[in-house]
Amino acid sequence: MTSSNPSNSFLGTDQSPAYTPTSDERTLAILCHVLTIFFWIFPPLIIYLIKKDDSSFVAEHAKESMNFQLTVSIIAIILFITIIGILLLWVLGIAVLVLVIVATVKASENKLYRYPFALRLIK
């Protein structure tokens, strides 16, 4: 994906999709990101399983959201294991909140968003 704002690449990158998503697709893409604040990986997983064949826009947002949540979980486990890392969990939480907000805004702008530093475990 190419970045529309390379100077802010630490906040991730975005790209215009091949087609203009409908308002329903945009809403589901937004929900893929926002609901992870409250329900971890389950909302994007459910949305992906339901919409993967109907909308490539929604499927891409759901996969990206799931990959980011899995990456954050791995980092949180590593930090929790170390004593000094426990003190840094709040930094991780703030970073996750900021990136989820950025992803939500990009989804509302009909852009495909890629989180920075996310492992691409789900392809």
N, CA and C atoms as an extended XYZ file, in Angstrom:
369
Properties=species:S:1:pos:R:3:atomname:S:1:resname:S:1:resid:I:1 pbc="F F F"
N         0.837       -1.181        0.000 N   MET     1
C         0.000        0.000        0.000 CA  MET     1
C         0.878        1.238        0.000 C   MET     1
N         0.450        2.206       -0.713 N   THR     2
C         1.199        3.441       -0.721 CA  THR     2
C         0.626        4.385        0.311 C   THR     2
N         1.476        5.189        0.846 N   SER     3
C         1.041        6.118        1.886 CA  SER     3
C         0.610        7.434        1.258 C   SER     3
N        -0.524        7.951        1.713 N   SER     4
C        -0.945        9.254        1.223 CA  SER     4
C        -0.307       10.367        2.037 C   SER     4
N         0.318       10.005        3.164 N   ASN     5
C         0.980       10.988        4.007 CA  ASN     5
C         2.249       10.357        4.582 C   ASN     5
N         3.311       10.245        3.769 N   PRO     6
C         4.494        9.544        4.225 CA  PRO     6
C         5.153       10.149        5.453 C   PRO     6
N         4.935       11.425        5.719 N   SER     7
C         5.565       12.037        6.885 CA  SER     7
C         4.954       11.534        8.190 C   SER     7
N         3.770       10.971        8.134 N   ASN     8
C         3.131       10.416        9.330 CA  ASN     8
C         3.099        8.900        9.281 C   ASN     8
N         4.124        8.271        8.729 N   SER     9
C         4.121        6.827        8.583 CA  SER     9
C         4.148        6.101        9.937 C   SER     9
N         4.587        6.777       11.004 N   PHE    10
C         4.543        6.153       12.326 CA  PHE    10
C         3.106        5.972       12.808 C   PHE    10
N         2.162        6.647       12.173 N   LEU    11
C         0.741        6.450       12.475 CA  LEU    11
C         0.079        5.492       11.503 C   LEU    11
N         0.844        4.876       10.651 N   GLY    12
C         0.296        3.941        9.686 CA  GLY    12
C         0.180        4.581        8.316 C   GLY    12
N        -0.270        3.810        7.365 N   THR    13
C        -0.428        4.287        6.001 CA  THR    13
C        -1.849        4.030        5.526 C   THR    13
N        -2.254        4.781        4.513 N   ASP    14
C        -3.585        4.554        3.952 CA  ASP    14
C        -3.503        4.561        2.434 C   ASP    14
N        -4.555        4.018        1.819 N   GLN    15
C        -4.633        3.927        0.376 CA  GLN    15
C        -6.099        3.958       -0.013 C   GLN    15
N        -6.380        4.547       -1.146 N   SER    16
C        -7.759        4.543       -1.644 CA  SER    16
C        -8.093        3.165       -2.193 C   SER    16
N        -9.292        2.656       -1.918 N   PRO    17
C        -9.680        1.344       -2.437 CA  PRO    17
C        -9.933        1.410       -3.944 C   PRO    17
N       -10.052        0.254       -4.575 N   ALA    18
C       -10.275        0.174       -6.018 CA  ALA    18
C       -11.664        0.673       -6.412 C   ALA    18
N       -12.581        0.672       -5.467 N   TYR    19
C       -13.947        1.139       -5.725 CA  TYR    19
C       -14.411        1.973       -4.542 C   TYR    19
N       -15.496        2.708       -4.730 N   THR    20
C       -16.046        3.513       -3.644 CA  THR    20
C       -16.969        2.638       -2.791 C   THR    20
N       -16.626        2.439       -1.521 N   PRO    21
C       -17.461        1.603       -0.652 CA  PRO    21
C       -18.813        2.263       -0.372 C   PRO    21
N       -19.807        1.426       -0.123 N   THR    22
C       -21.126        1.939        0.250 CA  THR    22
C       -21.087        2.419        1.693 C   THR    22
N       -22.131        3.089        2.116 N   SER    23
C       -22.167        3.566        3.503 CA  SER    23
C       -22.230        2.397        4.485 C   SER    23
N       -22.873        1.302        4.106 N   ASP    24
C       -22.901        0.117        4.978 CA  ASP    24
C       -21.504       -0.488        5.124 C   ASP    24
N       -20.774       -0.549        4.025 N   GLU    25
C       -19.408       -1.068        4.087 CA  GLU    25
C       -18.528       -0.171        4.959 C   GLU    25
N       -18.679        1.116        4.804 N   ARG    26
C       -17.908        2.060        5.614 CA  ARG    26
C       -18.236        1.889        7.097 C   ARG    26
N       -19.523        1.738        7.414 N   THR    27
C       -19.935        1.552        8.803 CA  THR    27
C       -19.335        0.280        9.390 C   THR    27
N       -19.355       -0.816        8.635 N   LEU    28
C       -18.776       -2.069        9.131 CA  LEU    28
C       -17.263       -1.953        9.303 C   LEU    28
N       -16.601       -1.232        8.394 N   ALA    29
C       -15.151       -1.022        8.530 CA  ALA    29
C       -14.839       -0.219        9.792 C   ALA    29
N       -15.648        0.798       10.054 N   ILE    30
C       -15.466        1.591       11.272 CA  ILE    30
C       -15.660        0.713       12.503 C   ILE    30
N       -16.691       -0.116       12.497 N   LEU    31
C       -16.968       -0.990       13.643 CA  LEU    31
C       -15.848       -2.007       13.866 C   LEU    31
N       -15.187       -2.440       12.786 N   CYS    32
C       -14.058       -3.372       12.922 CA  CYS    32
C       -12.976       -2.802       13.835 C   CYS    32
N       -12.805       -1.513       13.799 N   HIS    33
C       -11.757       -0.882       14.611 CA  HIS    33
C       -12.276       -0.446       15.979 C   HIS    33
N       -13.395        0.257       16.006 N   VAL    34
C       -13.902        0.836       17.259 CA  VAL    34
C       -14.251       -0.240       18.288 C   VAL    34
N       -14.894       -1.293       17.851 N   LEU    35
C       -15.354       -2.300       18.806 CA  LEU    35
C       -14.222       -3.093       19.450 C   LEU    35
N       -13.018       -3.036       18.859 N   THR    36
C       -11.894       -3.741       19.488 CA  THR    36
C       -11.491       -3.095       20.806 C   THR    36
N       -11.863       -1.848       21.004 N   ILE    37
C       -11.573       -1.181       22.280 CA  ILE    37
C       -12.290       -1.903       23.423 C   ILE    37
N       -13.460       -2.433       23.128 N   PHE    38
C       -14.285       -3.060       24.169 CA  PHE    38
C       -14.268       -4.589       24.118 C   PHE    38
N       -14.134       -5.171       22.928 N   PHE    39
C       -14.309       -6.621       22.782 CA  PHE    39
C       -13.149       -7.333       22.109 C   PHE    39
N       -11.968       -6.763       22.126 N   TRP    40
C       -10.737       -7.335       21.604 CA  TRP    40
C       -10.883       -7.714       20.145 C   TRP    40
N       -10.640       -8.964       19.784 N   ILE    41
C       -10.564       -9.382       18.385 CA  ILE    41
C       -11.893       -9.906       17.835 C   ILE    41
N       -12.863      -10.106       18.688 N   PHE    42
C       -14.094      -10.779       18.266 CA  PHE    42
C       -14.946      -10.002       17.256 C   PHE    42
N       -15.158       -8.698       17.397 N   PRO    43
C       -15.970       -7.999       16.384 CA  PRO    43
C       -15.391       -8.067       14.968 C   PRO    43
N       -14.080       -7.776       14.773 N   PRO    44
C       -13.590       -7.881       13.399 CA  PRO    44
C       -13.614       -9.323       12.873 C   PRO    44
N       -13.439      -10.290       13.755 N   LEU    45
C       -13.507      -11.689       13.336 CA  LEU    45
C       -14.909      -12.040       12.842 C   LEU    45
N       -15.910      -11.657       13.595 N   ILE    46
C       -17.305      -11.938       13.198 CA  ILE    46
C       -17.652      -11.199       11.907 C   ILE    46
N       -17.275       -9.936       11.828 N   ILE    47
C       -17.558       -9.152       10.620 CA  ILE    47
C       -16.837       -9.752        9.419 C   ILE    47
N       -15.601      -10.182        9.611 N   TYR    48
C       -14.849      -10.795        8.524 CA  TYR    48
C       -15.524      -12.074        8.041 C   TYR    48
N       -15.914      -12.925        8.960 N   LEU    49
C       -16.538      -14.192        8.573 CA  LEU    49
C       -17.858      -13.979        7.830 C   LEU    49
N       -18.580      -12.926        8.186 N   ILE    50
C       -19.867      -12.661        7.537 CA  ILE    50
C       -19.682      -11.965        6.187 C   ILE    50
N       -18.748      -11.030        6.091 N   LYS    51
C       -18.641      -10.161        4.907 CA  LYS    51
C       -17.452      -10.428        3.990 C   LYS    51
N       -16.627      -11.423        4.270 N   LYS    52
C       -15.402      -11.614        3.493 CA  LYS    52
C       -15.656      -11.835        2.002 C   LYS    52
N       -16.753      -12.466        1.649 N   ASP    53
C       -17.048      -12.726        0.243 CA  ASP    53
C       -17.830      -11.597       -0.408 C   ASP    53
N       -18.451      -10.736        0.390 N   ASP    54
C       -19.300       -9.665       -0.143 CA  ASP    54
C       -18.556       -8.352       -0.363 C   ASP    54
N       -17.558       -8.055        0.468 N   SER    55
C       -16.910       -6.746        0.405 CA  SER    55
C       -15.420       -6.862        0.694 C   SER    55
N       -14.609       -6.569       -0.307 N   SER    56
C       -13.158       -6.604       -0.083 CA  SER    56
C       -12.724       -5.466        0.838 C   SER    56
N       -13.449       -4.333        0.807 N   PHE    57
C       -13.140       -3.201        1.672 CA  PHE    57
C       -13.302       -3.584        3.141 C   PHE    57
N       -14.421       -4.188        3.480 N   VAL    58
C       -14.687       -4.611        4.861 CA  VAL    58
C       -13.723       -5.724        5.262 C   VAL    58
N       -13.476       -6.656        4.354 N   ALA    59
C       -12.572       -7.768        4.664 CA  ALA    59
C       -11.163       -7.263        4.971 C   ALA    59
N       -10.670       -6.287        4.206 N   GLU    60
C        -9.338       -5.744        4.448 CA  GLU    60
C        -9.253       -5.035        5.803 C   GLU    60
N       -10.275       -4.266        6.138 N   HIS    61
C       -10.281       -3.587        7.440 CA  HIS    61
C       -10.359       -4.594        8.581 C   HIS    61
N       -11.166       -5.627        8.418 N   ALA    62
C       -11.303       -6.637        9.467 CA  ALA    62
C        -9.983       -7.386        9.667 C   ALA    62
N        -9.332       -7.789        8.582 N   LYS    63
C        -8.050       -8.494        8.692 CA  LYS    63
C        -6.990       -7.609        9.335 C   LYS    63
N        -6.946       -6.350        8.927 N   GLU    64
C        -5.958       -5.434        9.487 CA  GLU    64
C        -6.200       -5.228       10.987 C   GLU    64
N        -7.451       -5.097       11.368 N   SER    65
C        -7.791       -4.919       12.777 CA  SER    65
C        -7.424       -6.157       13.595 C   SER    65
N        -7.718       -7.345       13.057 N   MET    66
C        -7.368       -8.578       13.764 CA  MET    66
C        -5.857       -8.725       13.894 C   MET    66
N        -5.116       -8.438       12.829 N   ASN    67
C        -3.651       -8.515       12.891 CA  ASN    67
C        -3.088       -7.566       13.942 C   ASN    67
N        -3.631       -6.359       14.002 N   PHE    68
C        -3.153       -5.394       14.990 CA  PHE    68
C        -3.461       -5.870       16.408 C   PHE    68
N        -4.654       -6.371       16.639 N   GLN    69
C        -5.013       -6.832       17.980 CA  GLN    69
C        -4.164       -8.027       18.413 C   GLN    69
N        -3.860       -8.912       17.482 N   LEU    70
C        -2.985      -10.043       17.813 CA  LEU    70
C        -1.572       -9.557       18.128 C   LEU    70
N        -1.070       -8.605       17.359 N   THR    71
C         0.256       -8.043       17.610 CA  THR    71
C         0.318       -7.373       18.982 C   THR    71
N        -0.695       -6.586       19.295 N   VAL    72
C        -0.745       -5.902       20.596 CA  VAL    72
C        -0.815       -6.925       21.725 C   VAL    72
N        -1.558       -7.981       21.532 N   SER    73
C        -1.661       -9.020       22.570 CA  SER    73
C        -0.317       -9.678       22.823 C   SER    73
N         0.419       -9.962       21.763 N   ILE    74
C         1.747      -10.566       21.912 CA  ILE    74
C         2.678       -9.608       22.656 C   ILE    74
N         2.651       -8.337       22.284 N   ILE    75
C         3.497       -7.340       22.961 CA  ILE    75
C         3.101       -7.213       24.433 C   ILE    75
N         1.805       -7.202       24.714 N   ALA    76
C         1.334       -7.077       26.098 CA  ALA    76
C         1.779       -8.272       26.944 C   ALA    76
N         1.721       -9.453       26.383 N   ILE    77
C         2.161      -10.652       27.113 CA  ILE    77
C         3.652      -10.554       27.425 C   ILE    77
N         4.435      -10.130       26.439 N   ILE    78
C         5.883       -9.978       26.660 CA  ILE    78
C         6.155       -8.925       27.737 C   ILE    78
N         5.446       -7.795       27.671 N   LEU    79
C         5.637       -6.751       28.688 CA  LEU    79
C         5.203       -7.230       30.070 C   LEU    79
N         4.126       -8.001       30.120 N   PHE    80
C         3.610       -8.469       31.406 CA  PHE    80
C         4.574       -9.449       32.068 C   PHE    80
N         5.295      -10.204       31.267 N   ILE    81
C         6.242      -11.184       31.808 CA  ILE    81
C         7.411      -10.489       32.497 C   ILE    81
N         7.823       -9.364       31.967 N   THR    82
C         8.949       -8.635       32.569 CA  THR    82
C         8.432       -7.640       33.606 C   THR    82
N         9.164       -7.467       34.657 N   ILE    83
C         8.737       -6.574       35.734 CA  ILE    83
C         8.692       -5.124       35.251 C   ILE    83
N         9.713       -4.694       34.534 N   ILE    84
C         9.739       -3.308       34.051 CA  ILE    84
C         8.655       -3.113       32.987 C   ILE    84
N         8.338       -4.172       32.254 N   GLY    85
C         7.321       -4.092       31.216 CA  GLY    85
C         5.935       -3.825       31.762 C   GLY    85
N         5.663       -4.284       32.966 N   ILE    86
C         4.354       -4.041       33.583 CA  ILE    86
C         4.112       -2.539       33.715 C   ILE    86
N         5.174       -1.799       33.997 N   LEU    87
C         5.054       -0.346       34.114 CA  LEU    87
C         4.798        0.325       32.760 C   LEU    87
N         5.138       -0.352       31.683 N   LEU    88
C         4.976        0.222       30.345 CA  LEU    88
C         3.652       -0.156       29.671 C   LEU    88
N         2.853       -0.979       30.322 N   LEU    89
C         1.579       -1.386       29.718 CA  LEU    89
C         0.659       -0.199       29.461 C   LEU    89
N         0.713        0.818       30.291 N   TRP    90
C        -0.150        1.986       30.084 CA  TRP    90
C         0.261        2.736       28.825 C   TRP    90
N         1.555        2.750       28.502 N   VAL    91
C         2.024        3.383       27.265 CA  VAL    91
C         1.474        2.632       26.061 C   VAL    91
N         1.510        1.318       26.143 N   LEU    92
C         0.955        0.494       25.075 CA  LEU    92
C        -0.538        0.768       24.908 C   LEU    92
N        -1.249        0.874       26.012 N   GLY    93
C        -2.682        1.152       25.955 CA  GLY    93
C        -3.002        2.480       25.287 C   GLY    93
N        -2.233        3.501       25.591 N   ILE    94
C        -2.451        4.819       24.961 CA  ILE    94
C        -2.136        4.748       23.477 C   ILE    94
N        -1.049        4.066       23.118 N   ALA    95
C        -0.677        3.930       21.705 CA  ALA    95
C        -1.762        3.178       20.928 C   ALA    95
N        -2.291        2.129       21.525 N   VAL    96
C        -3.354        1.362       20.874 CA  VAL    96
C        -4.585        2.230       20.669 C   VAL    96
N        -4.968        2.977       21.679 N   LEU    97
C        -6.137        3.848       21.566 CA  LEU    97
C        -5.960        4.878       20.452 C   LEU    97
N        -4.797        5.499       20.381 N   VAL    98
C        -4.526        6.493       19.339 CA  VAL    98
C        -4.592        5.851       17.959 C   VAL    98
N        -3.962        4.689       17.793 N   LEU    99
C        -3.948        4.034       16.481 CA  LEU    99
C        -5.333        3.537       16.070 C   LEU    99
N        -6.131        3.077       17.024 N   VAL   100
C        -7.501        2.658       16.704 CA  VAL   100
C        -8.322        3.863       16.256 C   VAL   100
N        -8.118        4.995       16.893 N   ILE   101
C        -8.830        6.217       16.473 CA  ILE   101
C        -8.405        6.623       15.062 C   ILE   101
N        -7.101        6.570       14.772 N   VAL   102
C        -6.620        6.899       13.431 CA  VAL   102
C        -7.229        5.942       12.403 C   VAL   102
N        -7.247        4.649       12.708 N   ALA   103
C        -7.824        3.659       11.792 CA  ALA   103
C        -9.311        3.907       11.571 C   ALA   103
N       -10.013        4.296       12.621 N   THR   104
C       -11.441        4.584       12.513 CA  THR   104
C       -11.683        5.790       11.613 C   THR   104
N       -10.875        6.815       11.765 N   VAL   105
C       -11.004        8.012       10.922 CA  VAL   105
C       -10.718        7.655        9.462 C   VAL   105
N        -9.682        6.867        9.221 N   LYS   106
C        -9.355        6.470        7.846 CA  LYS   106
C       -10.482        5.639        7.242 C   LYS   106
N       -11.070        4.750        8.023 N   ALA   107
C       -12.197        3.959        7.522 CA  ALA   107
C       -13.382        4.855        7.193 C   ALA   107
N       -13.609        5.876        8.009 N   SER   108
C       -14.725        6.790        7.749 CA  SER   108
C       -14.467        7.652        6.516 C   SER   108
N       -13.199        7.786        6.126 N   GLU   109
C       -12.831        8.527        4.913 CA  GLU   109
C       -12.752        7.615        3.690 C   GLU   109
N       -13.231        6.380        3.810 N   ASN   110
C       -13.205        5.384        2.728 CA  ASN   110
C       -11.783        5.049        2.276 C   ASN   110
N       -10.863        4.961        3.225 N   LYS   111
C        -9.472        4.609        2.927 CA  LYS   111
C        -9.170        3.233        3.515 C   LYS   111
N        -8.283        2.508        2.850 N   LEU   112
C        -7.759        1.261        3.402 CA  LEU   112
C        -6.573        1.643        4.290 C   LEU   112
N        -6.571        1.207        5.532 N   TYR   113
C        -5.566        1.626        6.506 CA  TYR   113
C        -4.696        0.448        6.909 C   TYR   113
N        -3.395        0.701        7.067 N   ARG   114
C        -2.458       -0.306        7.575 CA  ARG   114
C        -1.832        0.222        8.860 C   ARG   114
N        -2.024       -0.531        9.936 N   TYR   115
C        -1.408       -0.161       11.210 CA  TYR   115
C         0.109       -0.277       11.106 C   TYR   115
N         0.841        0.598       11.780 N   PRO   116
C         2.300        0.455       11.789 CA  PRO   116
C         2.712       -0.681       12.727 C   PRO   116
N         3.745       -1.357       12.402 N   PHE   117
C         4.350       -2.398       13.260 CA  PHE   117
C         3.459       -3.602       13.519 C   PHE   117
N         2.370       -3.761       12.782 N   ALA   118
C         1.498       -4.929       12.998 CA  ALA   118
C         2.035       -6.123       12.230 C   ALA   118
N         2.058       -7.249       12.891 N   LEU   119
C         2.429       -8.501       12.224 CA  LEU   119
C         1.276       -8.914       11.321 C   LEU   119
N         1.564       -9.310       10.113 N   ARG   120
C         0.508       -9.725        9.175 CA  ARG   120
C         0.324      -11.246        9.309 C   ARG   120
N        -0.328      -11.656       10.382 N   LEU   121
C        -0.539      -13.075       10.655 CA  LEU   121
C        -1.717      -13.629        9.871 C   LEU   121
N        -2.723      -12.809        9.648 N   ILE   122
C        -3.916      -13.210        8.888 CA  ILE   122
C        -3.803      -12.546        7.530 C   ILE   122
N        -3.771      -13.339        6.488 N   LYS   123
C        -3.578      -12.777        5.142 CA  LYS   123
C        -4.830      -12.783        4.332 C   LYS   123
